[in-house]
């Protein structure tokens, strides 16, 4: 008989200082065989689980999968709904392993490590004999409570992320190896209260060499697998910081050496991993001087990092400087969407929008034209980041202020893919300036459209982290002077 794997769960990245609780309506929810067909071939963690299962002739059980873009902590009852569905499915049994496509950086109103809680609840049902593995974003918050119920955890190896599917396949293959008796996971983990701030892509800078060292350790069979987690920078939780996981296959000594060596490399580069982004004025000056278009990541209000998506900082800057070029800029404002919808496409209205939560720049009050309204506009990511992922824009309106097209939505989106604009009738090829709510991942997907840059703008997702009233995470570097005293954790499969 074919093996069966239980999969699903809940995935979202949270921002401790975003006051907007993430409600159920923010999630895309799929389940059962339809979920498998919808996500087959997608470069996502769920897509990776599906493709690995297909390649191995393994059947999947998908009780539910809730996925949302980043935002404030998730409402407790949403997490409990998912947890109950997954636990009920675990109680029914009839599967050989559990492989979970999660994120690892989620908070709820009351939980600092909800992924660990979910896995622990599943572990209590299935016992120690059934393998449980998971795939996480490399910006996950990983600590001992996350790892204790897991047999294996794989993290992305790229930032911007282009290996989501490959990461899930590592988790899936580990589960199959445990079942086959070819993989006996032994984990050496090390943790350090430190943040990377700005120079933390895997395309350039210190992380290139650090990840190369990890790959070489795997290639030489010193270890079975290595994951390096550069924790999301806006999680005010105990134990927040860097985590390195090195898995041996039945042997722990080399895994401990590799984990400690990599953490020492991260610490030695701690100042190199902090960097300022380019100035917005300088980047807009280049627009006047260049024929090519520019795609700007609004660093201060990145929905991809949990921002509210309603900052008017760049828009107000463009209006004040009378930069008359074709521009697309997204702003989340449900009230403005409703006003535009009632007015109807083709009508001119006065509108007050944006700046309700991102208060670094005032709301915009201006007259313009409603050029389009709609809802449930389908989006299919071109990729490579999350390529093939299918989602939609809930309710939207396009509001024109001269040559500026403002894409107003009732939900915040990160716009890491050009198809978000195509979905509402805006052709990215025609714009001179496009603003996104992402700092990294949009760069991969927009590279074929024009020059991509993340601009240093103010807001709750800027790397001005001393703006926050930290209560749990400190002390951590670089806000505090700390000694290099990493925490150690070892897990042997029992």
Buried (B, 14 or more C-beta within 10 A) or exposed (E): EEBBBBBBBBBBBBBBBBEBBBBBEBBBBBBEEEBBEBBBEBBBBBBBBBBBBEEBEBBBBBBBBBBBBBBBBBBBEBBEBBBEBBBEBBEEEEBBBBBBBBBBBBBBBEBBBBBBBBBBBBBEBBEEEBBBBBBBBBBBBBBBBBBEBBBBBBBBBBBBBBBBBBBBBBBBBBBBBBBEEEBBBBBBBBBBBBBBBBBBBBEEBBBEEBBEBBEEBBEEEBBBBBBBBBBBBBBBBEBBBBBBBBBBBEEBEBBBBBBBBBBBBBBEBBEEBBEEBBEBEEBBEBBEEEEEBBBBBBBBBBBBBBBBBBBBBBBBBBBEEEBEBBBBBBBBBBEBBBBBBEBEBEEEBEBBBBBBBBBBBEBBEBEBBBBBBBBEBEBBBBBBBBBBBBBBBBBBBBBBBBBBBBBBBBBBBBBBBBBBBBBBBBEBEEBBBBBBBBBBBBBBBBEEBBBBBBBBBBBBBBBBBEEBEBEEBEEBBBBEEBEEEBBEBEBEBE
